[in-house]
Amino acid sequence: MVGVGYLIVVLVLAAVTMDLDLGQSTAVDRSPGTGVVTGVPGPSATEGQDYRPSNTPVPPPATPGGAAEDLRVGSAETRPAPPPPPPPAPPVTRRPTAPAAPPLVTSYEAESSANGLANIRIYTCYGCSGDKKVGNIGRDMGTLQFNDVTARTGGSATVTIAYVNGEAPRVGKISVNGEPPITLTFPGTGGWSSVGTMVVTMSLRPGPNTLKLFNPDSAAPDFDKITVSVR
């Protein structure tokens, strides 16, 4: 009996001594109520070292400035800088469109010696350009032909006929470059020195043209001048 009691005392002392040693050298994490050891004791702690159980998060290493460096893959700190935007396209320059040439406006006096004056009479007319007009046209008597009516390019032209008619409307015909004539009716102007105008659109060819005024059937009005607007 004495030998068994002595053996029990020795075992109890050994167990107490072992528990004290283990409590000083390592920390054991036991889950509550289970009795299962979740921490594995590591080497003996030396001065200045900090050992933690394996399930304790390890803080990131400190940066040289002392703050923890928190870099994640794909974060703003690790993504490459976006490429610079492309340079703006140069402005499109358009050549200015050349303005169209203004129409050429030319006046031709009826009494000019450059005209064809067959069987006509030149009268004084104080309301007319140059104080003169051409009459005695019609009834198959006189004709008036304007020569060298110039157009830079072929095409439509505006012809303004200045005439004098102190009576009821008179009829005159105009032929361009010998083509079939156009018949025109000239209203009265209120006197034989009062000038009226009639505007006619006709086609001219490039270069010189002829405009003939006549009437084989009845008297035509007297004529002061024509003004041609052509390109």
Backbone torsions as a table, in degrees:
resi	resn	phi	psi	omega
1	MET	NA	-40.8	179.5
2	VAL	-64.2	-39.1	-178.7
3	GLY	-67.3	-39.7	-180.0
4	VAL	-67.9	-43.3	179.0
5	GLY	-61.9	-38.3	178.6
6	TYR	-65.1	-38.9	-178.8
7	LEU	-66.4	-39.3	179.0
8	ILE	-63.9	-41.4	-179.9
9	VAL	-63.1	-41.2	-179.2
10	VAL	-64.6	-42.6	-179.4
11	LEU	-65.4	-40.7	178.6
12	VAL	-63.3	-43.4	178.6
13	LEU	-62.9	-39.8	179.7
14	ALA	-64.6	-39.2	-180.0
15	ALA	-66.2	-41.3	179.1
16	VAL	-63.4	-43.4	-180.0
17	THR	-61.7	-40.4	-179.3
18	MET	-66.3	-39.8	179.8
19	ASP	-64.9	-38.5	179.6
20	LEU	-65.1	-42.0	179.9
21	ASP	-63.6	-43.6	-178.8
22	LEU	-66.4	-36.8	179.2
23	GLY	-65.8	-29.0	-179.9
24	GLN	-83.4	-30.2	-171.1
25	SER	-93.4	-27.6	-175.8
26	THR	-150.8	159.4	178.3
27	ALA	-105.5	132.1	-178.0
28	VAL	-111.1	129.8	179.7
29	ASP	-104.8	115.0	178.7
30	ARG	-109.5	133.0	177.1
31	SER	-70.4	140.9	-176.5
32	PRO	-62.6	129.7	172.2
33	GLY	78.1	-2.3	-177.1
34	THR	-106.5	-34.1	-178.1
35	GLY	78.8	9.6	-179.5
36	VAL	-93.4	130.8	180.0
37	VAL	-81.1	120.1	180.0
38	THR	-101.7	-14.4	178.1
39	GLY	-104.4	138.3	178.3
40	VAL	-99.7	124.1	-178.9
41	PRO	-65.7	137.4	179.3
42	GLY	-102.9	-168.3	179.0
43	PRO	-61.9	160.9	-177.8
44	SER	-61.5	136.5	-178.9
45	ALA	-70.1	133.3	174.2
46	THR	-102.7	167.9	-174.7
47	GLU	-66.0	130.6	178.3
48	GLY	91.7	-7.3	179.9
49	GLN	-102.2	149.5	-178.2
50	ASP	-124.3	108.8	179.1
51	TYR	-102.5	136.7	-179.4
52	ARG	-127.1	156.6	175.0
53	PRO	-59.4	159.1	-173.6
54	SER	-66.2	-23.6	-179.0
55	ASN	-89.9	6.5	177.4
56	THR	-89.2	126.9	-179.8
57	PRO	-60.2	137.6	179.0
58	VAL	-91.5	123.7	-180.0
59	PRO	-66.2	150.6	179.0
60	PRO	-66.2	155.1	179.5
61	PRO	-63.9	147.8	-178.6
62	ALA	-76.5	143.3	175.5
63	THR	-78.0	165.5	179.4
64	PRO	-55.2	-28.4	-179.4
65	GLY	-80.8	-8.0	176.9
66	GLY	105.1	-15.5	-179.2
67	ALA	-92.0	148.9	-179.7
68	ALA	-69.5	136.5	-178.2
69	GLU	-90.3	116.8	-176.2
70	ASP	-112.4	87.4	179.1
71	LEU	-112.8	130.5	178.2
72	ARG	-120.6	148.5	179.1
73	VAL	-64.4	128.5	-179.5
74	GLY	85.7	2.8	178.2
75	SER	-75.9	172.7	-178.8
76	ALA	-61.5	-28.2	-178.0
77	GLU	-76.0	-26.7	-175.3
78	THR	-104.1	-16.1	179.3
79	ARG	-70.1	143.4	177.0
80	PRO	-68.2	151.8	-179.3
81	ALA	-65.5	140.3	179.2
82	PRO	-64.1	149.2	179.8
83	PRO	-65.1	149.9	179.7
84	PRO	-66.1	149.6	179.2
85	PRO	-64.2	149.7	179.7
86	PRO	-65.7	152.1	179.4
87	PRO	-65.8	148.5	-179.9
88	PRO	-63.5	145.9	179.4
89	ALA	-67.2	142.5	179.4
90	PRO	-64.4	146.7	-179.9
91	PRO	-63.8	143.7	179.5
92	VAL	-81.0	123.1	178.7
93	THR	-100.4	130.6	177.7
94	ARG	-109.5	137.2	176.9
95	ARG	-69.4	133.5	178.9
96	PRO	-63.1	137.6	178.9
97	THR	-73.8	129.5	179.8
98	ALA	-66.5	129.3	179.4
99	PRO	-64.1	148.2	178.5
100	ALA	-65.5	144.4	179.9
101	ALA	-63.2	135.7	179.1
102	PRO	-65.1	152.4	179.0
103	PRO	-64.1	147.8	177.7
104	LEU	-89.6	117.7	-178.1
105	VAL	-109.8	120.7	-177.2
106	THR	-134.2	136.8	177.0
107	SER	-103.7	141.1	179.6
108	TYR	-125.8	118.3	-179.0
109	GLU	-75.5	138.9	-177.2
110	ALA	-65.4	-34.9	-175.8
111	GLU	-85.0	3.7	-177.7
112	SER	-62.2	141.5	178.7
113	SER	-70.0	-12.9	177.1
114	ALA	-74.2	-12.2	-177.6
115	ASN	-89.6	164.7	172.1
116	GLY	-86.2	112.2	-174.9
117	LEU	-116.5	81.6	-176.8
118	ALA	-97.6	116.8	175.5
119	ASN	58.7	36.0	179.8
120	ILE	-105.9	175.7	173.7
121	ARG	-132.5	142.4	177.1
122	ILE	-102.6	124.8	-177.1
123	TYR	-113.3	155.3	171.4
124	THR	-79.2	134.4	-178.9
125	CYS	-145.7	105.7	-174.9
126	TYR	-73.6	-15.0	175.5
127	GLY	-92.7	-0.8	-175.9
128	CYS	-97.5	162.9	175.6
129	SER	-67.7	126.4	-177.2
130	GLY	73.7	8.5	178.0
131	ASP	60.8	26.4	179.6
132	LYS	-139.9	156.8	176.4
133	LYS	-147.0	166.2	-179.5
134	VAL	-114.6	128.1	-179.9
135	GLY	-129.6	-165.5	-178.4
136	ASN	65.6	37.4	-179.5
137	ILE	-106.8	130.3	178.3
138	GLY	117.1	179.1	-176.6
139	ARG	53.8	32.7	179.9
140	ASP	59.4	33.2	179.0
141	MET	-103.6	-88.9	-175.6
142	GLY	-98.2	157.2	174.4
143	THR	-133.1	151.1	178.1
144	LEU	-123.5	122.5	-179.7
145	GLN	-124.8	120.9	174.9
146	PHE	-84.3	122.8	-179.7
147	ASN	-101.1	157.3	174.0
148	ASP	56.5	43.9	170.5
149	VAL	-79.1	108.1	-166.5
150	THR	-95.9	136.9	172.6
151	ALA	-125.8	130.5	-179.7
152	ARG	-66.1	-40.9	177.0
153	THR	-131.0	153.8	178.4
154	GLY	-71.1	151.9	177.9
155	GLY	146.8	-164.1	-175.7
156	SER	-73.3	142.0	177.8
157	ALA	-134.5	149.2	176.6
158	THR	-104.7	121.6	-177.9
159	VAL	-114.9	121.2	176.6
160	THR	-103.3	118.2	-177.8
161	ILE	-99.7	119.1	175.1
162	ALA	-94.1	122.5	-174.5
163	TYR	-135.9	169.8	178.7
164	VAL	-133.0	129.4	179.1
165	ASN	-147.7	107.0	-179.1
166	GLY	-89.9	9.8	-177.5
167	GLU	-124.3	-158.1	175.9
168	ALA	-68.9	168.0	-179.6
169	PRO	-52.0	138.9	177.1
170	ARG	-118.6	157.5	-176.5
171	VAL	-109.7	137.6	174.3
172	GLY	-135.6	158.7	178.4
173	LYS	-120.8	146.1	178.3
174	ILE	-130.5	132.7	-179.7
175	SER	-124.1	133.5	-179.5
176	VAL	-105.8	120.0	176.5
177	ASN	55.0	37.1	177.4
178	GLY	76.6	4.8	178.7
179	GLU	-72.8	164.1	177.1
180	PRO	-52.0	137.7	-171.7
181	PRO	-75.3	160.9	172.5
182	ILE	-104.8	134.0	179.8
183	THR	-93.1	129.5	-177.9
184	LEU	-124.7	143.3	176.0
185	THR	-110.2	122.2	-175.8
186	PHE	-104.5	113.8	177.9
187	PRO	-64.9	163.9	175.2
188	GLY	-67.1	148.5	-178.5
189	THR	-105.2	-4.3	177.8
190	GLY	95.9	1.5	179.0
191	GLY	168.8	164.7	-176.7
192	TRP	-87.2	6.1	171.1
193	SER	-122.5	5.4	177.8
194	SER	-97.2	131.4	-173.4
195	VAL	-102.4	133.4	172.2
196	GLY	-118.7	168.8	-179.4
197	THR	-131.1	151.4	173.6
198	MET	-136.4	132.8	-177.1
199	VAL	-104.1	130.1	-179.1
200	VAL	-129.3	137.8	174.2
201	THR	-103.6	129.6	-178.6
202	MET	-144.8	168.6	-178.5
203	SER	-102.4	129.9	177.6
204	LEU	-115.8	155.3	177.1
205	ARG	-97.7	160.0	177.8
206	PRO	-60.3	141.5	180.0
207	GLY	89.7	-155.3	-176.6
208	PRO	-74.6	146.8	177.8
209	ASN	-135.1	161.2	174.5
210	THR	-118.9	140.6	176.3
211	LEU	-126.0	116.8	-175.9
212	LYS	-109.6	129.1	178.1
213	LEU	-111.0	129.7	-176.4
214	PHE	-165.7	175.7	171.6
215	ASN	-163.9	107.8	-178.7
216	PRO	-74.9	-9.7	-171.8
217	ASP	-105.5	-37.4	-175.9
218	SER	-148.1	174.9	-177.5
219	ALA	-71.4	134.4	174.6
220	ALA	-95.9	165.6	176.8
221	PRO	-70.3	173.1	171.4
222	ASP	-83.3	157.0	-175.3
223	PHE	-125.9	137.0	179.9
224	ASP	-95.0	-56.7	-178.6
225	LYS	-166.8	173.5	170.0
226	ILE	-127.7	148.2	175.3
227	THR	-122.5	123.0	-174.6
228	VAL	-111.5	126.5	175.4
229	SER	-112.5	114.0	-173.9
230	VAL	-147.8	151.5	177.7
231	ARG	-95.2	NA	NA
